[in-house]
Structures are given as C-alpha cells and as structure tokens.
Amino acid sequence: MGKLTVFNFVTLNGFFQGPGGDTSWAHERPSDDYAEGAMKGESTLLFGRVTYEMMASFWPTPAGTAMSPAIAKKMNASDKVVFSRTLRSADWENTRIVGTLGEEVARLRAAGKSMTVLGSGSIVTQLAEQGLVDAYDIMVHPVALGAGTPMFHGAKKRIDLEVVATRKLEAGAVLLSMVPR
C-alpha cells in the first residue's frame, strides 16, 4: 500500500507563502541537507497547478541545476501528477494532468506508489480533510511574516496531528515530522 507524505515549509507564524505568493524567505537559507535526503526515494510528486507551474519554470532550467544539481535531477526524473481543471498541457517530463484528487490518490496508493505533495496549499487542505495524508514533514523557518496564507487555508474541519520526530537543520529551520491522530 502506497503512502502519501506532505512536505511543506512554513514561517514561525504558520504561513506557507507570504503576500503575493512570496516564498523567498524559505530559500534565503537553503536546507539542502534535508531536501537531498528526502528526494532519494522513489516517490510520485503531486502538485496543484500553481505550484506545478512554479516548479516547472525552475527545476528543468540551467538555474535549477546550478542551484542544486542533485535535487534538479531527481525533480526532473520523478513521475509528477498535477491536479487541475484548467491546465491543458504539461511540458515538464514525466508529468500528467488529473482532474480528480481523491480517486487518483486512491489509485496510486493501491498500486503501492509512494507520493509526496510539495507546496500546493489547496491540495494539502483537501487531502488532509479527506484523511488521505499519512505523514507530514513541515520545515519551520525562523522567520515571521506580517501576512500570508496559512498552510491549511480554507480548512473546514479540525486536523489533529501528532509530532513523531523533530530535527534542527543546518540552515536553522526545524523539521517537524507528524502523522494524523
């Protein structure tokens, strides 16, 4: 049975993006020590349209390779699924577009596929509310923003989690590994 893990970074006050979708604060002190380790497994990457377009505009480029060759190689080679009702084509290698979230996750899980959601706030909220997430790796950065979008923005019900591990990363962020209660 496949497992679904959410990986996201947040500010100390719980925002996964600042005003206008800004995530520059998460990249000022890169945490490649965690990211490279997390990208070693075989996992299908799941994205919402907005996160997919951001990732697809960076990782297949020379800038992505220059910033982190190991992560770029893994991101480009991984199977990718984009959940979107509006995106009509996906040019990033190994990518397919799917319209139904729950059904696709159930299909991948039944096929024994490990899945990782990167970013994709609305997708994370939907998956969490449907009880489809098995684990959360949340990188808490030592920064607070005056405004932004919380990680579970729009959640209509309570999402209870249990911390199963913590780790301070080289760049100063803290990784919280959690599972649903």
N, C-alpha and C positions, 0 to 999 in steps of 0.2 A: 504494500500500500504506500503510495507516494505521500510526501509531507510538504506542506506549504509554510514557508517562512517569510515573514515581512522584515525587510531591512530598511530602516529609515534613520535619518538624523534629525535631531530637534535641538532647539535652543533650551536654555535652562527654564524658560517660562513656557515651554511646550509647543512652540511654533515649528512647523517643518518648512515653512517658507515665510519670508518677510513680505512687506508690501510690494505689489507688482510681481510676485513670484520670485523675489530675490533669494538666492541660496548661496551668495558669495561668502557669507560668514562660515559656511560649512567647508569651504575649500581654501580658506586662508591658512589653515594649519592642517594639511592633508594627513589622513590616518591610514596610509597605505599598509601599515603593519597589520591592521585588521582586514582591510579590503582584499589584499592579495590572498590571505588565508581563506577568506570566505569564498573567493572566486575559484578555488581549486577543485571543488566538487562539480559533478555533472548536474546542473540544475537548469530547468527551463525558466527563463526570465519572463515575468509578467509585468505589463505596463498598461497604464491608461494612455490615451492619445497624447496629452500634453507632455508627460514625462518621456514617452517614446520619441516624440519629435525633438525634444531637447537632447536626449541621449544619442539619437541617430544623427544629429547635426554635429556631434563632437567625437564620439569614440571611433568611427571609421576614418577620421581625418588624421593628417600628419600631427596636428596639435594634440590629439588624444594619445597617439602613440608616443609622442615626445614627453608628455606629462607622466605617463605610466605605461610602459610597453607591455608588462605582464597583464595588467587589467584590461588594456585595449584589446590585446589578443584574445582574452577569454570572453570579453563582451561581444566581440565581433563573431566569434566561433559559436557561441551559445545559441540554442534554439530560443526564439523570442515569440511571445504572443501579445498582441495589442488588443485590448478591449475597447472597441469604438463603434459607434453607429454612424460616424461621419467620415472617418478616414477611408479612402477608396483604394489607396495603394501604399505599399511599404517597400522601399528600396534597400533597406539595410538587410544584409544577407541573413538567411535563416529566420525570417520573420513572416508571420501570418497574422491576419486580422480576423478577430472573432467578435461577434455581437453579444453573445450570452455568457455572462460571467460564471454563474454557479454551475451550469451544465459543463462548461469546458474544464473547470477545476475538478469537478467530479470525474470526468473522463480521464484527465491526466493522472489524477490520484489512483483511479482503478487500474491504470496502466503501469503503476509503480513509479511514476515520474516525480522527482523532487522538483519543487517550484519555489522561486524566490521573487517576491514583489519588491521592486526598487522604487522608492518615492511613491508616486501615484496615490495621492491622498484620498481621492474619492473612491478609488478601487479598494484601498485598505479599509476604509469605513464600511463599504458594502460587504466585503469578505468577513470582517470582524462581526458585523451584525448577523450574518448568516451562519456564524460558527464554523467557518471554513479554514481559519488560520490555526496552525499547530504551534507556531513559535514566533516570537518577536525578538529581533536584535535591534535595539534602539541605541544609537550613538548620541549621547547628550553632550553638546558642546558648551564650553564655559563662556557663554555669551547670552545676554538677554536683549530682546528687541522690544521696542515700544508698541509695535503692532505686527500682525501677521496672521497666518492661517494655522490653527491648531491641527495636530496630527489627525484627530478623529472628528474633524469639522463636519457638522451636519448629522452626527450620530443621534439616533432617536431612542437608543436604549443604553443602559449602563454596560460597560465592558470591563469585567473583572479579570485582573491578571495577577500572576504570582512571579516574583523575581526568583530565578533559579541560579543565576550567576552574575557577577559583576567583574569588570576588568578596566583598569586605567590604561589608556593607550598612550603611545609615545608622544603624540601631538597634544595631549592634555584632555582629550574627550574621555568620557566614561561610557563603556558599553554595558548596557543592561540587557541581559537575556531573560526573557519572560515567556510564560505559557499561559493559556487561558485557564481560569479556575473553574 
